[in-house]
């Protein structure tokens, strides 16, 4: 079956939107990483970073291990100006960004993962700007529902209502909350699909496995 969020249409977006078509490699330099795989390539040769402006943003805050934690990621994204005129990402949103791509459960993000995140953020931002036509920095609940549908997710009205209730403030959804919603949708879909081996949309969870997957996001 085609999971919601996998293979959805993204209009004229240049960056591929998460989720991706099942089995397609992650965009970015270095070795291809498929959904569910962890790239162990942490120390990147110069050939991966030559002429790449993102390398400058990343290495300015990364530790000696070549990775960033949530606070470093927040600083990196703020300095990069990726949010444009919108408010910078909160620390909590940066935490779940890392959790979405933290395939080795270190609580940190390497450069390839950062590149993957950058592609996703740009696509999400373009999606948000398309519906935020008055540039207020917020969208209405029905616009969030439309954006979720554009990303390829097929969700029930009850689920959409729950999402709006969780991420709206005074009836509006701010950019930071919108991105947090996109991150969680992708991460939980990835978590579920990895365990749905028959792709039937039904999974039996061990309680501890369920808690590990959901509490980390």
Backbone as JSON Lines, residues from 0, in Angstrom:
{"i":0,"aa":"X","n":[0.85,-1.19,0.0],"ca":[0.0,0.0,0.0],"c":[0.89,1.24,0.0]}
{"i":1,"aa":"X","n":[0.34,2.34,-0.45],"ca":[1.08,3.61,-0.44],"c":[0.73,4.34,0.85]}
{"i":2,"aa":"X","n":[1.73,4.52,1.69],"ca":[1.46,5.18,2.95],"c":[1.19,6.66,2.75]}
{"i":3,"aa":"X","n":[0.33,7.24,3.59],"ca":[0.15,8.69,3.53],"c":[1.49,9.39,3.71]}
{"i":4,"aa":"X","n":[1.74,10.36,2.86],"ca":[3.0,11.08,2.96],"c":[4.09,10.51,2.09]}
{"i":5,"aa":"X","n":[3.85,9.34,1.5],"ca":[4.83,8.77,0.59],"c":[4.3,8.87,-0.83]}
{"i":6,"aa":"X","n":[5.01,9.64,-1.64],"ca":[4.62,9.75,-3.04],"c":[3.54,10.76,-3.29]}
{"i":7,"aa":"X","n":[3.25,11.64,-2.33],"ca":[2.26,12.68,-2.55],"c":[2.77,13.73,-3.51]}
{"i":8,"aa":"X","n":[1.86,14.45,-4.15],"ca":[2.27,15.48,-5.09],"c":[2.65,16.75,-4.36]}
{"i":9,"aa":"X","n":[3.72,17.4,-4.8],"ca":[4.2,18.58,-4.11],"c":[4.3,19.78,-5.03]}
{"i":10,"aa":"X","n":[3.45,19.81,-6.06],"ca":[3.41,20.98,-6.93],"c":[4.74,21.23,-7.58]}
{"i":11,"aa":"X","n":[5.19,22.48,-7.51],"ca":[6.44,22.86,-8.18],"c":[7.63,22.88,-7.24]}
{"i":12,"aa":"X","n":[7.5,22.24,-6.07],"ca":[8.6,22.25,-5.11],"c":[9.82,21.59,-5.72]}
{"i":13,"aa":"X","n":[10.96,22.23,-5.56],"ca":[12.19,21.67,-6.11],"c":[12.77,20.6,-5.21]}
{"i":14,"aa":"X","n":[12.7,20.82,-3.89],"ca":[13.23,19.82,-2.98],"c":[12.22,18.72,-2.78]}
{"i":15,"aa":"X","n":[12.69,17.47,-2.75],"ca":[11.75,16.38,-2.55],"c":[11.24,16.42,-1.13]}
{"i":16,"aa":"X","n":[9.95,16.27,-1.02],"ca":[9.29,16.43,0.27],"c":[9.26,15.11,1.02]}
{"i":17,"aa":"X","n":[9.46,15.15,2.32],"ca":[9.27,13.94,3.09],"c":[7.79,13.81,3.4]}
{"i":18,"aa":"X","n":[7.17,12.58,3.4],"ca":[7.95,11.41,3.05],"c":[8.24,11.25,1.57]}
{"i":19,"aa":"X","n":[9.16,10.34,1.31],"ca":[9.59,10.09,-0.05],"c":[8.94,8.83,-0.56]}
{"i":20,"aa":"X","n":[9.06,8.6,-1.87],"ca":[8.59,7.34,-2.41],"c":[9.36,6.22,-1.73]}
{"i":21,"aa":"X","n":[8.64,5.19,-1.32],"ca":[9.27,4.1,-0.59],"c":[10.43,3.52,-1.39]}
{"i":22,"aa":"X","n":[11.6,3.43,-0.74],"ca":[12.75,2.81,-1.36],"c":[13.64,3.77,-2.11]}
{"i":23,"aa":"X","n":[13.26,5.05,-2.22],"ca":[14.12,5.99,-2.92],"c":[15.22,6.48,-2.0]}
{"i":24,"aa":"X","n":[16.43,6.72,-2.53],"ca":[17.52,7.21,-1.68],"c":[17.29,8.64,-1.26]}
{"i":25,"aa":"X","n":[17.84,8.96,-0.1],"ca":[17.8,10.32,0.41],"c":[18.66,11.22,-0.46]}
{"i":26,"aa":"X","n":[18.17,12.43,-0.72],"ca":[18.97,13.37,-1.48],"c":[20.1,13.91,-0.62]}
{"i":27,"aa":"X","n":[21.22,14.2,-1.24],"ca":[22.31,14.79,-0.49],"c":[23.63,14.2,-0.92]}
{"i":28,"aa":"X","n":[24.74,14.76,-0.44],"ca":[26.04,14.28,-0.83],"c":[26.38,12.98,-0.14]}
{"i":29,"aa":"X","n":[27.42,12.33,-0.66],"ca":[27.91,11.14,0.02],"c":[27.07,9.92,-0.3]}
{"i":30,"aa":"X","n":[27.2,8.88,0.51],"ca":[26.53,7.61,0.24],"c":[25.03,7.78,0.29]}
{"i":31,"aa":"X","n":[24.3,7.06,-0.57],"ca":[22.85,7.09,-0.52],"c":[22.37,6.4,0.75]}
{"i":32,"aa":"X","n":[21.36,6.96,1.37],"ca":[20.78,6.39,2.57],"c":[19.31,6.15,2.29]}
{"i":33,"aa":"X","n":[18.85,4.93,2.5],"ca":[17.47,4.61,2.23],"c":[16.67,4.74,3.52]}
{"i":34,"aa":"X","n":[15.35,5.02,3.4],"ca":[14.52,5.13,4.59],"c":[14.71,3.92,5.5]}
{"i":35,"aa":"X","n":[15.0,4.18,6.77],"ca":[15.22,3.1,7.71],"c":[16.67,2.77,7.92]}
{"i":36,"aa":"X","n":[17.56,3.24,7.03],"ca":[18.98,2.96,7.18],"c":[19.66,4.11,7.92]}
{"i":37,"aa":"X","n":[20.76,3.8,8.57],"ca":[21.57,4.83,9.22],"c":[22.89,4.94,8.49]}
{"i":38,"aa":"X","n":[23.23,6.14,8.08],"ca":[24.54,6.34,7.45],"c":[25.61,6.49,8.52]}
{"i":39,"aa":"X","n":[26.6,5.64,8.47],"ca":[27.68,5.71,9.46],"c":[28.78,6.67,9.03]}
{"i":40,"aa":"X","n":[28.54,7.39,7.95],"ca":[29.56,8.29,7.43],"c":[29.48,9.62,8.16]}
{"i":41,"aa":"X","n":[30.21,9.76,9.26],"ca":[30.11,10.95,10.09],"c":[31.21,11.96,9.77]}
{"i":42,"aa":"X","n":[32.39,11.5,9.47],"ca":[33.48,12.42,9.15],"c":[33.55,12.54,7.63]}
{"i":43,"aa":"X","n":[33.12,13.67,7.09],"ca":[32.97,13.8,5.65],"c":[34.22,14.36,5.01]}
{"i":44,"aa":"X","n":[34.67,13.73,3.93],"ca":[35.81,14.26,3.19],"c":[35.47,15.59,2.56]}
{"i":45,"aa":"X","n":[36.52,16.34,2.18],"ca":[36.32,17.66,1.6],"c":[35.48,17.61,0.33]}
{"i":46,"aa":"X","n":[35.51,16.47,-0.37],"ca":[34.77,16.38,-1.63],"c":[33.27,16.52,-1.4]}
{"i":47,"aa":"X","n":[32.81,16.19,-0.18],"ca":[31.39,16.3,0.11],"c":[31.0,17.75,0.43]}
{"i":48,"aa":"X","n":[31.95,18.55,0.88],"ca":[31.62,19.88,1.37],"c":[32.1,21.0,0.46]}
{"i":49,"aa":"X","n":[32.89,20.68,-0.54],"ca":[33.47,21.71,-1.39],"c":[32.38,22.52,-2.08]}
{"i":50,"aa":"X","n":[32.43,23.84,-1.88],"ca":[31.49,24.72,-2.53],"c":[30.07,24.64,-1.99]}
{"i":51,"aa":"X","n":[29.88,23.98,-0.88],"ca":[28.54,23.82,-0.32],"c":[28.34,24.83,0.81]}
{"i":52,"aa":"X","n":[27.46,25.83,0.64],"ca":[27.27,26.84,1.69],"c":[26.73,26.25,2.98]}
{"i":53,"aa":"X","n":[26.0,25.15,2.89],"ca":[25.45,24.53,4.1],"c":[26.55,23.99,5.0]}
{"i":54,"aa":"X","n":[27.68,23.61,4.38],"ca":[28.8,23.1,5.17],"c":[29.31,24.17,6.12]}
{"i":55,"aa":"X","n":[29.3,25.42,5.66],"ca":[29.76,26.53,6.49],"c":[28.85,26.7,7.7]}
{"i":56,"aa":"X","n":[27.53,26.67,7.47],"ca":[26.58,26.79,8.57],"c":[26.77,25.65,9.57]}
{"i":57,"aa":"X","n":[26.93,24.46,9.02],"ca":[26.99,23.26,9.87],"c":[28.26,23.22,10.71]}
{"i":58,"aa":"X","n":[29.41,23.4,10.06],"ca":[30.68,23.27,10.78],"c":[30.91,24.4,11.77]}
{"i":59,"aa":"X","n":[30.2,25.5,11.61],"ca":[30.35,26.62,12.54],"c":[29.85,26.27,13.94]}
{"i":60,"aa":"X","n":[28.96,25.29,14.02],"ca":[28.38,24.95,15.32],"c":[28.6,23.48,15.69]}
{"i":61,"aa":"X","n":[29.0,22.63,14.74],"ca":[29.14,21.2,15.0],"c":[30.3,20.93,15.96]}
{"i":62,"aa":"X","n":[30.15,19.88,16.74],"ca":[31.2,19.47,17.66],"c":[32.29,18.71,16.93]}
{"i":63,"aa":"X","n":[33.31,18.28,17.68],"ca":[34.43,17.55,17.09],"c":[34.0,16.22,16.49]}
{"i":64,"aa":"X","n":[32.84,15.71,16.92],"ca":[32.35,14.45,16.38],"c":[31.64,14.64,15.05]}
{"i":65,"aa":"X","n":[31.57,15.88,14.55],"ca":[30.93,16.14,13.27],"c":[29.43,16.08,13.31]}
{"i":66,"aa":"X","n":[28.85,16.28,14.5],"ca":[27.4,16.23,14.65],"c":[26.93,17.43,15.47]}
{"i":67,"aa":"X","n":[25.62,17.71,15.4],"ca":[25.03,18.8,16.18],"c":[23.91,18.25,17.05]}
{"i":68,"aa":"X","n":[23.77,18.83,18.24],"ca":[22.63,18.5,19.09],"c":[21.52,19.52,18.83]}
{"i":69,"aa":"X","n":[20.46,19.47,19.61],"ca":[19.3,20.33,19.35],"c":[19.63,21.82,19.49]}
{"i":70,"aa":"X","n":[20.4,22.17,20.51],"ca":[20.75,23.58,20.7],"c":[21.65,24.08,19.58]}
{"i":71,"aa":"X","n":[22.59,23.23,19.15],"ca":[23.47,23.61,18.04],"c":[22.7,23.71,16.73]}
{"i":72,"aa":"X","n":[21.74,22.8,16.55],"ca":[20.92,22.85,15.34],"c":[20.09,24.13,15.31]}
{"i":73,"aa":"X","n":[19.53,24.49,16.46],"ca":[18.75,25.72,16.53],"c":[19.6,26.93,16.15]}
{"i":74,"aa":"X","n":[20.81,26.98,16.68],"ca":[21.72,28.07,16.35],"c":[22.08,28.07,14.87]}
{"i":75,"aa":"X","n":[22.34,26.88,14.34],"ca":[22.72,26.75,12.93],"c":[21.6,27.23,12.02]}
{"i":76,"aa":"X","n":[20.37,26.79,12.28],"ca":[19.24,27.17,11.44],"c":[18.92,28.65,11.56]}
{"i":77,"aa":"X","n":[19.08,29.2,12.77],"ca":[18.83,30.63,12.96],"c":[19.84,31.46,12.18]}
{"i":78,"aa":"X","n":[21.12,31.07,12.27],"ca":[22.16,31.8,11.56],"c":[22.03,31.67,10.05]}
{"i":79,"aa":"X","n":[21.47,30.57,9.58],"ca":[21.33,30.36,8.14],"c":[20.23,31.23,7.54]}
{"i":80,"aa":"X","n":[19.3,31.66,8.39],"ca":[18.19,32.48,7.88],"c":[17.16,31.69,7.1]}
{"i":81,"aa":"X","n":[17.1,30.38,7.28],"ca":[16.19,29.56,6.5],"c":[14.72,29.89,6.77]}
{"i":82,"aa":"X","n":[14.42,30.43,7.96],"ca":[13.03,30.75,8.26],"c":[12.59,32.05,7.61]}
{"i":83,"aa":"X","n":[13.53,32.8,7.04],"ca":[13.17,34.05,6.37],"c":[12.56,35.05,7.33]}
{"i":84,"aa":"X","n":[11.38,35.54,6.98],"ca":[10.7,36.54,7.83],"c":[9.93,35.9,8.97]}
{"i":85,"aa":"X","n":[9.86,34.57,9.0],"ca":[9.15,33.89,10.07],"c":[10.05,33.77,11.31]}
{"i":86,"aa":"X","n":[9.44,33.55,12.45],"ca":[10.19,33.42,13.69],"c":[11.12,32.22,13.64]}
{"i":87,"aa":"X","n":[12.28,32.28,14.3],"ca":[13.21,31.14,14.33],"c":[12.56,29.92,14.98]}
{"i":88,"aa":"X","n":[13.11,28.76,14.7],"ca":[12.56,27.53,15.25],"c":[12.83,27.45,16.75]}
{"i":89,"aa":"X","n":[11.85,26.93,17.48],"ca":[12.01,26.74,18.91],"c":[12.94,25.55,19.17]}
{"i":90,"aa":"X","n":[13.44,25.47,20.4],"ca":[14.33,24.36,20.77],"c":[13.58,23.04,20.69]}
{"i":91,"aa":"X","n":[12.32,23.03,21.07],"ca":[11.53,21.8,21.02],"c":[11.36,21.3,19.59]}
{"i":92,"aa":"X","n":[11.12,22.22,18.66],"ca":[11.0,21.82,17.26],"c":[12.32,21.25,16.76]}
{"i":93,"aa":"X","n":[13.43,21.85,17.16],"ca":[14.74,21.33,16.76],"c":[14.99,19.95,17.34]}
{"i":94,"aa":"X","n":[14.49,19.69,18.54],"ca":[14.65,18.36,19.13],"c":[13.95,17.3,18.29]}
{"i":95,"aa":"X","n":[12.72,17.59,17.85],"ca":[12.01,16.56,17.09],"c":[12.53,16.47,15.66]}
{"i":96,"aa":"X","n":[13.14,17.55,15.15],"ca":[13.82,17.46,13.85],"c":[14.93,16.41,13.93]}
{"i":97,"aa":"X","n":[15.72,16.47,14.99],"ca":[16.8,15.5,15.17],"c":[16.24,14.11,15.35]}
{"i":98,"aa":"X","n":[15.17,13.99,16.14],"ca":[14.57,12.68,16.39],"c":[14.06,12.05,15.09]}
{"i":99,"aa":"X","n":[13.57,12.87,14.18],"ca":[13.04,12.37,12.91],"c":[14.11,11.66,12.1]}
{"i":100,"aa":"X","n":[15.37,12.13,12.19],"ca":[16.45,11.58,11.37],"c":[17.53,10.87,12.19]}
{"i":101,"aa":"X","n":[17.29,10.7,13.48],"ca":[18.29,10.13,14.38],"c":[18.25,8.61,14.29]}
{"i":102,"aa":"X","n":[18.87,8.07,13.24],"ca":[18.78,6.64,12.99],"c":[19.68,5.8,13.89]}
{"i":103,"aa":"X","n":[20.63,6.46,14.57],"ca":[21.49,5.7,15.49],"c":[21.19,6.06,16.94]}
{"i":104,"aa":"X","n":[20.14,6.86,17.18],"ca":[19.68,7.2,18.52],"c":[20.77,7.82,19.39]}
{"i":105,"aa":"X","n":[21.52,8.75,18.8],"ca":[22.54,9.47,19.57],"c":[22.01,10.8,20.09]}
{"i":106,"aa":"X","n":[20.86,11.23,19.59],"ca":[20.33,12.54,19.95],"c":[21.03,13.66,19.21]}
{"i":107,"aa":"X","n":[21.77,13.29,18.14],"ca":[22.5,14.29,17.36],"c":[22.27,14.06,15.86]}
{"i":108,"aa":"X","n":[22.77,15.0,15.06],"ca":[22.56,14.95,13.62],"c":[23.88,15.21,12.91]}
{"i":109,"aa":"X","n":[24.21,14.34,11.93],"ca":[25.39,14.53,11.11],"c":[25.09,15.39,9.9]}
{"i":110,"aa":"X","n":[26.11,15.63,9.07],"ca":[25.95,16.56,7.95],"c":[24.99,16.02,6.88]}
{"i":111,"aa":"X","n":[25.07,14.74,6.56],"ca":[24.14,14.18,5.57],"c":[22.7,14.3,6.05]}
{"i":112,"aa":"X","n":[22.49,14.04,7.33],"ca":[21.15,14.18,7.9],"c":[20.72,15.65,7.88]}
{"i":113,"aa":"X","n":[21.66,16.54,8.13],"ca":[21.37,17.97,8.08],"c":[20.95,18.38,6.67]}
{"i":114,"aa":"X","n":[21.63,17.84,5.66],"ca":[21.26,18.13,4.27],"c":[19.86,17.63,3.95]}
{"i":115,"aa":"X","n":[19.55,16.46,4.46],"ca":[18.2,15.9,4.25],"c":[17.15,16.79,4.92]}
{"i":116,"aa":"X","n":[17.47,17.24,6.14],"ca":[16.55,18.13,6.84],"c":[16.38,19.44,6.09]}
{"i":117,"aa":"X","n":[17.48,19.98,5.57],"ca":[17.44,21.25,4.85],"c":[16.5,21.16,3.65]}
{"i":118,"aa":"X","n":[16.58,20.06,2.91],"ca":[15.69,19.85,1.77],"c":[14.24,19.83,2.21]}
{"i":119,"aa":"X","n":[13.98,19.13,3.3],"ca":[12.61,19.05,3.81],"c":[12.1,20.41,4.26]}
{"i":120,"aa":"X","n":[12.94,21.14,5.0],"ca":[12.52,22.45,5.51],"c":[12.2,23.42,4.4]}
{"i":121,"aa":"X","n":[13.01,23.41,3.35],"ca":[12.74,24.31,2.22],"c":[11.42,23.97,1.54]}
{"i":122,"aa":"X","n":[11.14,22.68,1.39],"ca":[9.88,22.27,0.79],"c":[8.7,22.65,1.68]}
{"i":123,"aa":"X","n":[8.83,22.4,2.97],"ca":[7.75,22.77,3.9],"c":[7.54,24.28,3.93]}
{"i":124,"aa":"X","n":[8.63,25.02,3.87],"ca":[8.51,26.48,3.87],"c":[7.78,26.97,2.62]}
{"i":125,"aa":"X","n":[8.13,26.4,1.47],"ca":[7.44,26.79,0.24],"c":[5.95,26.46,0.32]}
{"i":126,"aa":"X","n":[5.65,25.32,0.89],"ca":[4.26,24.92,1.07],"c":[3.53,25.92,1.97]}
{"i":127,"aa":"X","n":[4.17,26.3,3.06],"ca":[3.56,27.24,4.01],"c":[3.36,28.61,3.36]}
{"i":128,"aa":"X","n":[4.36,29.08,2.62],"ca":[4.26,30.39,1.99],"c":[3.16,30.41,0.93]}
{"i":129,"aa":"X","n":[2.91,29.26,0.31],"ca":[1.85,29.19,-0.69],"c":[0.48,29.46,-0.07]}
{"i":130,"aa":"X","n":[0.27,28.98,1.15],"ca":[-1.03,29.18,1.8],"c":[-1.04,30.43,2.68]}
{"i":131,"aa":"X","n":[0.13,30.91,3.08],"ca":[0.22,32.15,3.88],"c":[0.35,33.34,2.92]}
{"i":132,"aa":"X","n":[-0.69,33.59,2.16],"ca":[-0.6,34.59,1.1],"c":[-0.52,36.02,1.63]}
{"i":133,"aa":"X","n":[-1.03,36.27,2.84],"ca":[-0.94,37.62,3.39],"c":[0.33,37.83,4.19]}
{"i":134,"aa":"X","n":[1.21,36.8,4.23],"ca":[2.5,36.86,4.93],"c":[2.33,37.27,6.4]}
{"i":135,"aa":"X","n":[1.29,36.75,7.03],"ca":[1.05,37.04,8.44],"c":[1.9,36.15,9.34]}
{"i":136,"aa":"X","n":[2.48,35.1,8.75],"ca":[3.26,34.15,9.54],"c":[2.4,33.08,10.16]}
{"i":137,"aa":"X","n":[1.1,33.06,9.83],"ca":[0.19,32.05,10.35],"c":[-0.74,31.58,9.24]}
{"i":138,"aa":"X","n":[-1.32,30.42,9.44],"ca":[-2.34,29.91,8.54],"c":[-3.54,29.45,9.35]}
{"i":139,"aa":"X","n":[-4.68,29.34,8.71],"ca":[-5.89,28.9,9.38],"c":[-6.0,27.38,9.37]}
{"i":140,"aa":"X","n":[-6.82,26.82,10.28],"ca":[-6.93,25.37,10.36],"c":[-7.26,24.69,9.03]}
{"i":141,"aa":"X","n":[-8.2,25.24,8.27],"ca":[-8.56,24.58,7.01],"c":[-7.4,24.63,6.01]}
{"i":142,"aa":"X","n":[-6.55,25.66,6.13],"ca":[-5.37,25.75,5.26],"c":[-4.33,24.71,5.66]}
{"i":143,"aa":"X","n":[-4.2,24.45,6.95],"ca":[-3.3,23.4,7.41],"c":[-3.77,22.05,6.87]}
{"i":144,"aa":"X","n":[-5.07,21.82,6.92],"ca":[-5.62,20.57,6.39],"c":[-5.31,20.42,4.92]}
{"i":145,"aa":"X","n":[-5.41,21.52,4.17],"ca":[-5.09,21.49,2.75],"c":[-3.62,21.17,2.52]}
{"i":146,"aa":"X","n":[-2.77,21.79,3.35],"ca":[-1.32,21.55,3.21],"c":[-0.98,20.1,3.49]}
{"i":147,"aa":"X","n":[-1.62,19.5,4.48],"ca":[-1.39,18.1,4.8],"c":[-1.81,17.21,3.64]}
{"i":148,"aa":"X","n":[-2.92,17.55,3.01],"ca":[-3.38,16.78,1.86],"c":[-2.42,16.91,0.68]}
{"i":149,"aa":"X","n":[-1.87,18.12,0.47],"ca":[-0.9,18.33,-0.61],"c":[0.33,17.48,-0.4]}
{"i":150,"aa":"X","n":[0.71,17.26,0.85],"ca":[1.88,16.43,1.15],"c":[1.62,14.95,0.93]}
{"i":151,"aa":"X","n":[0.37,14.6,0.62],"ca":[0.06,13.21,0.3],"c":[-0.53,12.41,1.44]}
{"i":152,"aa":"X","n":[-0.75,13.02,2.6],"ca":[-1.34,12.3,3.72],"c":[-2.85,12.19,3.54]}
{"i":153,"aa":"X","n":[-3.39,11.02,3.77],"ca":[-4.82,10.79,3.71],"c":[-5.31,10.49,5.12]}
{"i":154,"aa":"X","n":[-5.79,11.51,5.79],"ca":[-6.15,11.41,7.2],"c":[-7.64,11.62,7.39]}
{"i":155,"aa":"X","n":[-8.17,11.0,8.42],"ca":[-9.59,11.13,8.71],"c":[-9.89,12.52,9.27]}
{"i":156,"aa":"X","n":[-11.14,12.97,9.17],"ca":[-11.51,14.27,9.76],"c":[-11.2,14.34,11.26]}
{"i":157,"aa":"X","n":[-11.36,13.21,11.95],"ca":[-11.08,13.18,13.39],"c":[-9.59,13.41,13.67]}
{"i":158,"aa":"X","n":[-8.73,12.8,12.84],"ca":[-7.29,12.98,13.01],"c":[-6.89,14.41,12.68]}
{"i":159,"aa":"X","n":[-7.44,14.97,11.63],"ca":[-7.14,16.36,11.26],"c":[-7.57,17.32,12.36]}
{"i":160,"aa":"X","n":[-8.71,17.05,12.96],"ca":[-9.18,17.89,14.07],"c":[-8.22,17.83,15.24]}
{"i":161,"aa":"X","n":[-7.73,16.62,15.54],"ca":[-6.77,16.45,16.64],"c":[-5.48,17.2,16.35]}
{"i":162,"aa":"X","n":[-5.02,17.16,15.09],"ca":[-3.79,17.86,14.72],"c":[-3.95,19.36,14.87]}
{"i":163,"aa":"X","n":[-5.08,19.89,14.39],"ca":[-5.34,21.33,14.5],"c":[-5.4,21.74,15.97]}
{"i":164,"aa":"X","n":[-6.05,20.94,16.79],"ca":[-6.17,21.24,18.22],"c":[-4.79,21.28,18.88]}
{"i":165,"aa":"X","n":[-3.91,20.38,18.44],"ca":[-2.57,20.3,19.03],"c":[-1.67,21.45,18.61]}
{"i":166,"aa":"X","n":[-1.77,21.9,17.35],"ca":[-0.77,22.83,16.83],"c":[-1.28,24.25,16.59]}
{"i":167,"aa":"X","n":[-2.52,24.54,16.91],"ca":[-3.04,25.89,16.7],"c":[-3.01,26.7,17.99]}
{"i":168,"aa":"X","n":[-2.87,28.0,17.83],"ca":[-2.92,28.95,18.94],"c":[-3.92,30.04,18.59]}
{"i":169,"aa":"X","n":[-4.99,30.11,19.38],"ca":[-6.05,31.09,19.12],"c":[-6.57,30.99,17.68]}
{"i":170,"aa":"X","n":[-6.71,29.75,17.21],"ca":[-7.29,29.52,15.9],"c":[-6.35,29.72,14.73]}
{"i":171,"aa":"X","n":[-5.05,29.9,15.0],"ca":[-4.06,30.09,13.93],"c":[-2.89,29.13,14.15]}
{"i":172,"aa":"X","n":[-2.21,28.77,13.08],"ca":[-1.04,27.91,13.17],"c":[0.18,28.7,12.71]}
{"i":173,"aa":"X","n":[1.14,28.86,13.6],"ca":[2.37,29.58,13.28],"c":[3.35,28.66,12.54]}
{"i":174,"aa":"X","n":[4.34,29.28,11.86],"ca":[5.27,28.51,11.04],"c":[6.01,27.46,11.84]}
{"i":175,"aa":"X","n":[6.48,27.8,13.02],"ca":[7.22,26.85,13.85],"c":[6.35,25.64,14.19]}
{"i":176,"aa":"X","n":[5.09,25.89,14.55],"ca":[4.18,24.78,14.86],"c":[3.84,23.97,13.61]}
{"i":177,"aa":"X","n":[3.73,24.66,12.49],"ca":[3.47,23.96,11.23],"c":[4.61,22.99,10.9]}
{"i":178,"aa":"X","n":[5.84,23.45,11.05],"ca":[6.99,22.57,10.77],"c":[7.04,21.43,11.78]}
{"i":179,"aa":"X","n":[6.76,21.73,13.04],"ca":[6.73,20.67,14.05],"c":[5.7,19.61,13.69]}
{"i":180,"aa":"X","n":[4.56,20.03,13.17],"ca":[3.53,19.1,12.73],"c":[4.03,18.25,11.57]}
{"i":181,"aa":"X","n":[4.68,18.88,10.6],"ca":[5.22,18.14,9.44],"c":[6.26,17.12,9.87]}
{"i":182,"aa":"X","n":[7.13,17.53,10.8],"ca":[8.18,16.62,11.29],"c":[7.55,15.41,11.96]}
{"i":183,"aa":"X","n":[6.58,15.66,12.83],"ca":[5.98,14.54,13.57],"c":[5.2,13.61,12.64]}
{"i":184,"aa":"X","n":[4.5,14.18,11.67],"ca":[3.78,13.34,10.71],"c":[4.73,12.41,9.97]}
{"i":185,"aa":"X","n":[5.85,12.97,9.51],"ca":[6.8,12.13,8.78],"c":[7.43,11.09,9.7]}
{"i":186,"aa":"X","n":[7.85,11.52,10.89],"ca":[8.55,10.61,11.8],"c":[7.65,9.46,12.23]}
{"i":187,"aa":"X","n":[6.4,9.75,12.58],"ca":[5.49,8.7,13.01],"c":[5.1,7.78,11.86]}
{"i":188,"aa":"X","n":[4.98,8.34,10.65],"ca":[4.69,7.51,9.49],"c":[5.86,6.57,9.21]}
{"i":189,"aa":"X","n":[7.09,7.09,9.31],"ca":[8.28,6.25,9.15],"c":[8.3,5.13,10.19]}
{"i":190,"aa":"X","n":[8.04,5.5,11.44],"ca":[8.05,4.54,12.54],"c":[7.04,3.42,12.29]}
{"i":191,"aa":"X","n":[5.85,3.78,11.84],"ca":[4.8,2.8,11.6],"c":[5.13,1.93,10.39]}
{"i":192,"aa":"X","n":[5.57,2.55,9.3],"ca":[5.76,1.81,8.05],"c":[6.88,0.78,8.15]}
{"i":193,"aa":"X","n":[7.9,1.08,8.98],"ca":[8.99,0.13,9.15],"c":[8.52,-1.17,9.81]}
{"i":194,"aa":"X","n":[7.41,-1.09,10.54],"ca":[6.9,-2.25,11.26],"c":[5.73,-2.91,10.55]}
{"i":195,"aa":"X","n":[5.21,-2.26,9.53],"ca":[4.12,-2.82,8.74],"c":[4.71,-3.57,7.55]}
{"i":196,"aa":"X","n":[5.25,-4.75,7.83],"ca":[6.02,-5.48,6.82],"c":[5.17,-5.9,5.63]}
{"i":197,"aa":"X","n":[3.89,-6.11,5.84],"ca":[3.0,-6.52,4.75],"c":[2.33,-5.33,4.09]}
{"i":198,"aa":"X","n":[2.61,-4.13,4.59],"ca":[2.05,-2.89,4.06],"c":[0.53,-2.96,3.97]}
{"i":199,"aa":"X","n":[-0.09,-3.38,5.06],"ca":[-1.54,-3.48,5.15],"c":[-2.16,-2.35,5.95]}
{"i":200,"aa":"X","n":[-1.32,-1.51,6.54],"ca":[-1.85,-0.42,7.36],"c":[-2.23,-0.87,8.76]}
{"i":201,"aa":"X","n":[-1.76,-2.05,9.16],"ca":[-2.06,-2.59,10.49],"c":[-0.77,-3.13,11.09]}
{"i":202,"aa":"X","n":[-0.51,-2.77,12.36],"ca":[0.71,-3.21,13.04],"c":[0.38,-3.61,14.46]}
{"i":203,"aa":"X","n":[1.0,-4.7,14.94],"ca":[0.92,-5.07,16.34],"c":[2.19,-4.58,17.04]}
{"i":204,"aa":"X","n":[2.02,-3.72,18.05],"ca":[3.15,-3.13,18.74],"c":[3.41,-3.83,20.07]}
{"i":205,"aa":"X","n":[4.7,-4.0,20.37],"ca":[5.11,-4.28,21.74],"c":[5.08,-2.94,22.48]}
{"i":206,"aa":"X","n":[4.57,-2.94,23.69],"ca":[4.37,-1.69,24.43],"c":[5.65,-0.87,24.53]}
{"i":207,"aa":"X","n":[6.77,-1.52,24.85],"ca":[8.02,-0.8,25.0],"c":[8.49,-0.2,23.66]}
{"i":208,"aa":"X","n":[8.28,-0.93,22.58],"ca":[8.63,-0.45,21.25],"c":[7.8,0.78,20.91]}
{"i":209,"aa":"X","n":[6.52,0.73,21.22],"ca":[5.63,1.87,20.97],"c":[6.09,3.1,21.75]}
{"i":210,"aa":"X","n":[6.45,2.91,23.01],"ca":[6.9,4.04,23.83],"c":[8.21,4.61,23.31]}
{"i":211,"aa":"X","n":[9.14,3.76,22.94],"ca":[10.42,4.25,22.41],"c":[10.21,5.1,21.16]}
{"i":212,"aa":"X","n":[9.34,4.62,20.29],"ca":[9.12,5.34,19.05],"c":[8.39,6.66,19.2]}
{"i":213,"aa":"X","n":[7.4,6.69,20.07],"ca":[6.58,7.89,20.2],"c":[7.17,8.9,21.2]}
{"i":214,"aa":"X","n":[7.8,8.43,22.25],"ca":[8.32,9.33,23.26],"c":[9.57,10.07,22.78]}
{"i":215,"aa":"X","n":[10.25,9.5,21.79],"ca":[11.47,10.14,21.29],"c":[11.16,11.27,20.3]}
{"i":216,"aa":"X","n":[9.94,11.35,19.84],"ca":[9.57,12.34,18.82],"c":[8.89,13.55,19.49]}
